[in-house]
Amino acid sequence: MCNTKFRRGKYPVKRMSPEDGKRVNIDSFPNFSATGSVMGMKNLYYGLDAKLVRCGAYIYNVSSKPEIYDNLS
């Protein structure tokens, strides 16, 4: 059994169209499948304050360029 404590709650993921994703070169960011666990990825890898954006079939961590996340509605 893993000793990691998971924080339960909402883990917001904003959406971006594939066209906008190409414009900001979204493929250059770390990603995981949209069928994966947002809670698990934040708790184990990215940190709870990670800024995640769904584009197509993947969820991208855009924390290194927060303006991408902040400009989405």
Secondary structure, 3 states (H helix, E strand, C coil): CCCCCCCCCCCCEEEECHHHHHHCCHHHCCEEECCCCHHHHHHHHHCCCCCEEEECCEEEECCCCHHHHHCCC
